[in-house]
Structures are given as C-alpha cells and as structure tokens.
Amino acid sequence: MAVDLGAESGRVVLGRFEGERMTFEEVHRFPNVPVRLPDGLRWDVLRILGEIEDGIAKAAKDGGRIESLGIDAWGVDFGLLDRDGCLISNPYHYRDPRTEGMQERAFDRMSKEEIYETTGIQFMPINTLYQLLAMEDSPLLPAAQTLLLIPDLIRYWLTGEKACEFTAASTTQLCDARSGGWARGLVEDMRLPGRIFGEIVPPGTQVGRLLPGVAKVTGAKEGLPVTAVASHDTASAVVAVPAENENFAYNSSGTWSLVGVELPEPAIAPEGMRANFTNEGGFGGTTRFLKNVMGLWLLQECRRNWAREGREYSYEELARFAEEAPMDGPLVDPDHPLFLSPGDMPSRIRRLCRTTGQEGPEEPGAMTRCVLESLALKYRWALEKAEEITGRRVGVVHIVGGGARNELLCQLTADATRRLVRAGPVEATALGNLMVQAYAGGWLSSLGEIRESVRRSVEVRDYEPRGEEDRWHEASEKLRFIMETSPQLEREGAGT
C-alpha cells in the first residue's frame, strides 16, 4: 500500500506484485489544500493524516492481505516535535514568504561556495535550511526536540518510530552529500539546534509497524510493517523510470518539473553551483543530479485565476486552444522569482513579457502556449547543462508523473530538446513507492530488476522530434537571452 502525498492532492494506492510485474489501483484520493493563518501559510497535516487513515481503511477492506505500507511526499517541509513527541505547530508551506532574505543570512555565516561544496544542493528560498533560519526568533525552535520531514512525520504517527529517510533528508541542504549524514559542521555554523536532527535511514528500510490504535481505527492488520521507501516523491518517481540503460534523462513532471540524470555519486563542481543544479539522494546509492523547474504550477495558477473570473477550463481544453495558438510567441523564464507565490499568474506572465520587450499573451490558448513552450525550452537548457557538467550523453528523455498526460507538452519537449521523449508512467511516484516495498520484502533484488518490472507493468508513449531544428535553436537562444536579462522584479504577495 502506497501513500503518495503531492502538493495538490494525496492518494492511497494498492499494489499487487505478481512475480514479474506490479498491478495497482487507486483506492482513495483527496485534495491537499494549505491553510492561510495570520502567521503564514500552513499545511493541514492533521486532516491529511485523517484522509490517510480513511484510505488505509478502504485498502484494508478491499485489498485482502496487505504485506506492507510506504509513504512518500514532497521535500523540504517539516514538522517539529517537542520532548513528549507532540507536534508543536502545523508545518509551514514552502511557498510562505517568510524565507525572504534568509539566504543572505546563511551566507553571512558560511560562504555560498562552502555550503554547496558540503551539501551539493541547489539554492532555493524554500529549502529547509532557510525555513529554519526564519524561525530563529520564534519560540517554536527552542521548544523543538525532533525535526521530521513530512513523510517521516506521517510515518511516525502511524508507527510511533522516529527516523529520517535519506532521500527526503537530502533535500534539506543540511546533509553532507558525500557521507549521507547530517552536515554537523554546517548545522553548527548556522546556529541551529543539533539535537533536532535524528537518525537517517536508507530507502528500503523497515521502520516500525502499524500502531494498535491505528490498526483498530482502520481495520488494517495490527503490526503491519511500514517501510521507509524512497520517501521524497521525486526519488520514488525516478525509481519507476522505465529506463533500459544509463544514458537517459528524466523529467518528473507535475507542479514542479525535476529534470536531470541519474549518477553513481554526487557531481559537485563550481559549474553545478553556478547553474544551480542539485545532488539529491536516490535509491540504491544513486544521486539525482537535477534542476528544479517551476513546472505546471504556472498553468495550475492560471486555471485557478480564470476559474475565479468564472471561466472554467480543463487541461484538455487548454491544450486544444494552445495547439491553435501561433508558434514563436512570447517566452518567459519559468523559474523567475515572480512566479513562486500563489496569485494572479496571467498578470505576472504578461508583466514579465512586457519587461523583456514582448507582447504578453491575453487569451487562454496563447497563455498556455507561452507556458508550455517556455517549459519545453527550459528543459532543453537543463538537459544541455546536465550533459555539460557530468559528461553524460542523453539519448532519451523519460517524462513521468502527471505531465506525461499532457500530449502537447510531451511533443514540445521532444521538439525543443531534439530527442526521443518517452512518456509514462503517469503514476510513477506511487509505483516507485510500491516497487521499493517489493524490494524491502525480498521480491526484487536491485534497481535494475525494479526497472525491468516497471517496463512489464506499464505502457509508455513515444514522441519523436518534429519541426526544423534551426527554429528550435533560435527559440532556445531567445530563452537564454530572456533568462539573462529578465529583471529581478519583486515577488508579489500571496494574496494578489
């Protein structure tokens, strides 16, 4: 049973391993909506726990014998427990603006170069490091005894066992990239309380069993083993990439797009720091060398804004409108800080277009085309940078996750990158979660066997590059120019 928590929704998925392949079905899905309180944007983790228990109850009722359970979720966000193991406050949402200025505070205590050399992690204001620095003057941090990232927190509530899983911990910018442990020297230099950082365990470790109280409420088997899977959702998604060799790139595409390659060890170099690439932990001792791209968040926020205006569009409708929109329209850097917070995304996109001498898109079709072409071209930039830094040559790009459903985005990615794109599986995160449980149970013995099983379990769709290469080269150069010249406009408040 896989509990898969995303920034927009959560789901409980029941998998059945049949010797060579995994079949799976979703038994429960629920929205994951943050709550705005007077002191900031928070995750409603207690409601999330209740939804998970409902999902476990449905799976236990319909699934017969359940062998294990695993949890994955997004990275960087965390809960703090006091000395009695009680949650001190609802976790902050990574899009809360309280981390503004915290990178500068960190660089006053340790140089940017030294932080990257230690952790190999990209510099983003959402990172756990900067969230903790933003709490320096809060009474919450002195009261904290334990820090648990979101999947670790949920697993603690289900089992009573506290442990930090490696792939999730690696997103914090507080881990040593080479040893895999907490970077104690960095923690000390940042003046953070070292006591809150507990044991780190590798993915595939059984961490506790379902508590009697949870078993009673859900009807699940008491003592059900709970596995620490590759609990960062991107790590689970990469496990389920149906790659046949090492010469591939992945794009775990959803609210964020995580674009990169899989390496046997971290690639920590000045070029990686300048391009703001990250070295996150992967399953089986691998490193996910990748770039965070803002992803379909831009289109999600556009849809929300249009819905507030009384215009409801499905993703399929928007893709159809975009197909009919002119090519070679305006482009934006999807990773501009202006786009990080929730708000009126269409106005922000038009504003950034104007500042770079372009006419901003007005209609939904042109806006969608702008977003999707900008994303595809940013993927090209990220892949070329990854090849340049690592020496790895990419033959095929695997798009997994929700973005694999977006046929226009997949085709534009093939066109822009001039590479074969292989789309699927859509439910890669849940499937990777299930596969690591099968590994922990002894049914699979390696990452290679897992991917062989994935290929037997899912269907994929191939997209070949179309159009003239020169046209896409010119568009790529246009985006590079925009990335270099876009003004650093202030982020608008979350209420705009």
ROMAR-242749 format. One record per residue (C-alpha): residue number from 1; x, y, z. Coordinates in steps of 0.02 Angstrom, whole numbers. Example, Ala and Ser with C-alpha at 12.3 -4.5 7.8 and 13.67 -1.06 7.14 Angstrom:
% ROMAR-242749
<1 <615 -225 390>> <2 <684 -53 357>> 
This chain:
% ROMAR-242749
<1 <0 0 0>> <2 <74 167 -56>> <3 <28 332 24>> <4 <78 463 -105>> <5 <64 644 -49>> <6 <79 784 -176>> <7 <67 972 -161>> <8 <-108 971 -238>> <9 <-179 803 -188>> <10 <-144 643 -94>> <11 <-188 464 -137>> <12 <-182 289 -67>> <13 <-136 157 -196>> <14 <-148 -31 -177>> <15 <-18 -132 -274>> <16 <-13 -318 -311>> <17 <154 -392 -357>> <18 <131 -539 -474>> <19 <307 -607 -489>> <20 <367 -503 -636>> <21 <250 -354 -639>> <22 <153 -240 -524>> <23 <-30 -202 -547>> <24 <-102 -60 -445>> <25 <-261 35 -414>> <26 <-303 197 -326>> <27 <-420 167 -180>> <28 <-430 342 -108>> <29 <-390 518 -168>> <30 <-409 683 -77>> <31 <-365 866 -106>> <32 <-215 939 -15>> <33 <-256 1121 16>> <34 <-147 1232 126>> <35 <-224 1346 256>> <36 <-182 1530 272>> <37 <-166 1581 455>> <38 <-122 1753 523>> <39 <59 1696 545>> <40 <79 1618 373>> <41 <35 1480 251>> <42 <24 1308 333>> <43 <-8 1127 287>> <44 <-162 1049 369>> <45 <-67 892 419>> <46 <-198 829 541>> <47 <-329 824 404>> <48 <-201 739 291>> <49 <-175 605 424>> <50 <-363 579 438>> <51 <-376 559 248>> <52 <-233 433 250>> <53 <-320 331 385>> <54 <-479 333 278>> <55 <-376 270 132>> <56 <-296 132 235>> <57 <-470 79 292>> <58 <-530 68 111>> <59 <-375 -30 58>> <60 <-391 -148 207>> <61 <-573 -180 166>> <62 <-548 -210 -21>> <63 <-370 -273 -31>> <64 <-368 -430 74>> <65 <-197 -467 147>> <66 <-84 -315 148>> <67 <101 -351 167>> <68 <172 -176 194>> <69 <143 11 185>> <70 <255 154 125>> <71 <238 343 122>> <72 <311 472 3>> <73 <285 660 -3>> <74 <362 822 -64>> <75 <528 879 9>> <76 <595 1021 118>> <77 <441 1047 231>> <78 <443 977 408>> <79 <357 961 574>> <80 <438 995 743>> <81 <403 883 893>> <82 <428 930 1075>> <83 <511 819 1206>> <84 <349 721 1227>> <85 <338 685 1040>> <86 <194 807 1015>> <87 <181 917 859>> <88 <223 1095 909>> <89 <130 1181 766>> <90 <63 1143 593>> <91 <208 1138 468>> <92 <236 1292 362>> <93 <207 1281 174>> <94 <365 1304 70>> <95 <281 1444 -28>> <96 <261 1550 129>> <97 <365 1708 100>> <98 <446 1711 272>> <99 <610 1643 200>> <100 <645 1802 101>> <101 <818 1865 149>> <102 <866 1703 236>> <103 <992 1652 102>> <104 <1088 1811 137>> <105 <1085 1770 323>> <106 <1155 1597 286>> <107 <1294 1668 176>> <108 <1347 1783 319>> <109 <1383 1625 421>> <110 <1456 1513 286>> <111 <1503 1555 108>> <112 <1390 1501 -34>> <113 <1534 1401 -106>> <114 <1562 1307 57>> <115 <1377 1267 77>> <116 <1370 1195 -99>> <117 <1534 1101 -79>> <118 <1464 1019 79>> <119 <1285 983 26>> <120 <1283 987 -164>> <121 <1107 1060 -152>> <122 <1035 1199 -257>> <123 <998 1368 -180>> <124 <811 1394 -164>> <125 <723 1501 -33>> <126 <607 1354 4>> <127 <748 1241 70>> <128 <734 1177 249>> <129 <893 1270 295>> <130 <814 1439 260>> <131 <647 1391 337>> <132 <739 1352 499>> <133 <838 1514 493>> <134 <671 1606 475>> <135 <621 1530 643>> <136 <771 1594 741>> <137 <668 1722 837>> <138 <519 1605 859>> <139 <483 1516 1024>> <140 <448 1359 923>> <141 <628 1313 884>> <142 <691 1313 1065>> <143 <544 1201 1112>> <144 <585 1075 974>> <145 <668 909 1011>> <146 <647 823 842>> <147 <630 876 661>> <148 <537 759 544>> <149 <506 792 360>> <150 <326 767 302>> <151 <338 582 254>> <152 <437 546 412>> <153 <307 638 517>> <154 <162 538 445>> <155 <259 376 468>> <156 <294 424 650>> <157 <108 449 682>> <158 <70 279 607>> <159 <209 182 695>> <160 <273 284 843>> <161 <451 271 770>> <162 <556 425 732>> <163 <677 412 585>> <164 <731 523 440>> <165 <735 436 271>> <166 <887 479 166>> <167 <810 540 1>> <168 <696 661 92>> <169 <833 719 211>> <170 <946 757 63>> <171 <827 895 5>> <172 <854 1000 162>> <173 <1025 1074 115>> <174 <1081 1013 286>> <175 <1155 843 234>> <176 <1333 801 186>> <177 <1318 746 4>> <178 <1464 625 15>> <179 <1433 540 182>> <180 <1243 544 177>> <181 <1235 602 358>> <182 <1188 769 432>> <183 <1318 904 398>> <184 <1352 938 582>> <185 <1481 1074 548>> <186 <1358 1169 438>> <187 <1220 1147 567>> <188 <1335 1220 700>> <189 <1391 1366 591>> <190 <1209 1406 552>> <191 <1174 1410 741>> <192 <1037 1280 727>> <193 <1000 1159 869>> <194 <1090 997 826>> <195 <978 894 940>> <196 <831 904 818>> <197 <919 803 682>> <198 <894 618 714>> <199 <943 453 634>> <200 <947 443 444>> <201 <898 276 366>> <202 <917 218 184>> <203 <766 188 72>> <204 <702 11 84>> <205 <719 4 274>> <206 <576 -64 378>> <207 <542 69 509>> <208 <414 8 634>> <209 <243 -71 625>> <210 <68 -2 624>> <211 <15 53 797>> <212 <-128 -45 878>> <213 <-235 112 886>> <214 <-213 147 700>> <215 <-248 -35 658>> <216 <-408 -29 760>> <217 <-470 131 678>> <218 <-431 73 501>> <219 <-463 -113 511>> <220 <-287 -148 449>> <221 <-181 -290 516>> <222 <-102 -246 683>> <223 <87 -247 668>> <224 <81 -212 480>> <225 <261 -175 426>> <226 <292 6 373>> <227 <438 35 254>> <228 <539 193 232>> <229 <530 194 42>> <230 <619 324 -66>> <231 <507 444 27>> <232 <546 603 -69>> <233 <414 593 -205>> <234 <538 632 -344>> <235 <653 493 -283>> <236 <508 370 -293>> <237 <462 434 -467>> <238 <640 410 -529>> <239 <639 231 -463>> <240 <492 199 -581>> <241 <576 271 -737>> <242 <568 127 -864>> <243 <747 156 -924>> <244 <843 19 -1014>> <245 <1018 91 -988>> <246 <1105 235 -901>> <247 <1100 357 -1048>> <248 <935 434 -1004>> <249 <865 591 -927>> <250 <707 604 -825>> <251 <577 738 -804>> <252 <465 706 -655>> <253 <330 823 -714>> <254 <191 893 -607>> <255 <175 1050 -502>> <256 <365 1054 -515>> <257 <470 982 -656>> <258 <625 893 -592>> <259 <741 874 -741>> <260 <905 781 -730>> <261 <1010 625 -743>> <262 <1050 481 -626>> <263 <1230 465 -566>> <264 <1327 340 -460>> <265 <1392 481 -349>> <266 <1368 669 -323>> <267 <1433 789 -456>> <268 <1488 937 -351>> <269 <1576 1067 -456>> <270 <1577 1258 -473>> <271 <1485 1240 -639>> <272 <1344 1148 -549>> <273 <1333 1284 -418>> <274 <1328 1422 -549>> <275 <1188 1333 -643>> <276 <1103 1295 -475>> <277 <1094 1107 -501>> <278 <1062 993 -354>> <279 <1129 825 -296>> <280 <988 736 -206>> <281 <990 561 -136>> <282 <919 419 -239>> <283 <876 237 -214>> <284 <1016 109 -217>> <285 <1157 230 -182>> <286 <1120 338 -334>> <287 <1121 527 -347>> <288 <985 626 -432>> <289 <1079 766 -519>> <290 <940 882 -571>> <291 <869 1054 -594>> <292 <706 1111 -515>> <293 <598 1195 -647>> <294 <438 1282 -591>> <295 <332 1159 -692>> <296 <145 1151 -719>> <297 <121 1263 -566>> <298 <113 1408 -689>> <299 <-33 1332 -783>> <300 <-117 1273 -622>> <301 <-117 1451 -555>> <302 <-180 1519 -721>> <303 <-327 1396 -715>> <304 <-367 1447 -536>> <305 <-366 1631 -585>> <306 <-478 1601 -737>> <307 <-597 1499 -628>> <308 <-610 1645 -506>> <309 <-663 1750 -655>> <310 <-798 1624 -699>> <311 <-701 1539 -840>> <312 <-677 1353 -805>> <313 <-558 1261 -922>> <314 <-498 1082 -918>> <315 <-317 1043 -959>> <316 <-378 958 -1118>> <317 <-469 1116 -1173>> <318 <-317 1223 -1138>> <319 <-205 1105 -1236>> <320 <-325 1114 -1383>> <321 <-328 1305 -1376>> <322 <-138 1307 -1367>> <323 <-123 1195 -1521>> <324 <-220 1327 -1617>> <325 <-116 1473 -1549>> <326 <26 1543 -1656>> <327 <201 1471 -1637>> <328 <351 1581 -1597>> <329 <252 1681 -1470>> <330 <316 1759 -1309>> <331 <426 1662 -1188>> <332 <465 1681 -1003>> <333 <590 1603 -884>> <334 <478 1482 -787>> <335 <594 1498 -637>> <336 <580 1685 -614>> <337 <551 1726 -429>> <338 <394 1820 -477>> <339 <307 1653 -509>> <340 <344 1567 -343>> <341 <197 1628 -238>> <342 <12 1592 -269>> <343 <-82 1732 -355>> <344 <-135 1809 -520>> <345 <-18 1711 -634>> <346 <-84 1775 -802>> <347 <-48 1955 -750>> <348 <126 1908 -688>> <349 <168 1820 -851>> <350 <109 1970 -952>> <351 <207 2087 -839>> <352 <368 1989 -863>> <353 <340 1981 -1051>> <354 <324 2171 -1058>> <355 <486 2196 -962>> <356 <578 2090 -1092>> <357 <505 2183 -1241>> <358 <372 2055 -1286>> <359 <185 2073 -1305>> <360 <106 1971 -1167>> <361 <-21 1835 -1208>> <362 <-203 1880 -1174>> <363 <-313 1732 -1218>> <364 <-302 1563 -1127>> <365 <-236 1474 -1282>> <366 <-92 1595 -1309>> <367 <-54 1596 -1122>> <368 <-49 1405 -1117>> <369 <63 1401 -1271>> <370 <180 1526 -1188>> <371 <190 1421 -1030>> <372 <216 1253 -1117>> <373 <344 1315 -1245>> <374 <440 1405 -1107>> <375 <442 1245 -1004>> <376 <500 1138 -1151>> <377 <641 1259 -1190>> <378 <692 1268 -1006>> <379 <700 1077 -1007>> <380 <819 1089 -1156>> <381 <928 1211 -1061>> <382 <931 1098 -908>> <383 <974 942 -1009>> <384 <1115 1028 -1102>> <385 <1186 1094 -938>> <386 <1175 923 -856>> <387 <1269 845 -1002>> <388 <1400 982 -997>> <389 <1431 965 -810>> <390 <1425 775 -795>> <391 <1490 717 -964>> <392 <1336 604 -977>> <393 <1256 597 -1151>> <394 <1067 582 -1150>> <395 <982 479 -1285>> <396 <803 476 -1220>> <397 <703 587 -1103>> <398 <579 497 -990>> <399 <432 605 -936>> <400 <345 529 -786>> <401 <208 595 -674>> <402 <55 699 -717>> <403 <144 793 -856>> <404 <154 631 -955>> <405 <-33 652 -988>> <406 <-6 820 -1072>> <407 <23 767 -1252>> <408 <65 943 -1311>> <409 <196 967 -1175>> <410 <274 798 -1217>> <411 <281 839 -1403>> <412 <351 1013 -1372>> <413 <484 935 -1260>> <414 <534 816 -1399>> <415 <536 959 -1523>> <416 <635 1077 -1412>> <417 <763 951 -1347>> <418 <779 861 -1516>> <419 <773 694 -1426>> <420 <655 548 -1411>> <421 <531 577 -1270>> <422 <455 426 -1185>> <423 <302 472 -1082>> <424 <242 366 -937>> <425 <204 302 -812>> <426 <87 439 -751>> <427 <80 365 -576>> <428 <268 346 -566>> <429 <282 406 -386>> <430 <158 281 -317>> <431 <231 143 -425>> <432 <408 181 -365>> <433 <345 179 -186>> <434 <267 7 -214>> <435 <423 -59 -301>> <436 <536 -11 -155>> <437 <417 -103 -39>> <438 <434 -256 -152>> <439 <623 -237 -140>> <440 <613 -223 50>> <441 <507 -381 53>> <442 <636 -478 -46>> <443 <536 -496 -207>> <444 <657 -386 -306>> <445 <844 -375 -278>> <446 <908 -219 -367>> <447 <863 -57 -455>> <448 <891 -145 -621>> <449 <764 -279 -576>> <450 <642 -146 -518>> <451 <652 -55 -685>> <452 <633 -217 -781>> <453 <475 -249 -682>> <454 <416 -70 -715>> <455 <434 -98 -902>> <456 <324 -252 -889>> <457 <197 -159 -783>> <458 <159 -2 -883>> <459 <135 63 -1059>> <460 <229 214 -1124>> <461 <205 329 -1273>> <462 <348 389 -1383>> <463 <363 564 -1458>> <464 <489 597 -1597>> <465 <557 773 -1629>> <466 <461 872 -1760>> <467 <491 1036 -1849>> <468 <650 1121 -1903>> <469 <800 1110 -1789>> <470 <850 1290 -1831>> <471 <683 1357 -1770>> <472 <705 1273 -1600>> <473 <886 1328 -1589>> <474 <831 1508 -1614>> <475 <694 1488 -1484>> <476 <820 1415 -1363>> <477 <936 1563 -1388>> <478 <789 1680 -1360>> <479 <750 1597 -1193>> <480 <934 1606 -1140>> <481 <932 1793 -1177>> <482 <772 1814 -1075>> <483 <847 1715 -930>> <484 <1000 1828 -929>> <485 <907 1993 -947>> <486 <743 1970 -852>> <487 <735 2100 -714>> <488 <726 2036 -535>> <489 <552 2102 -502>> <490 <489 2087 -326>> <491 <383 1935 -285>> <492 <202 1984 -267>> <493 <113 1940 -107>> <494 <16 1777 -95>> <495 <-148 1871 -90>> <496 <-127 1958 -258>> 
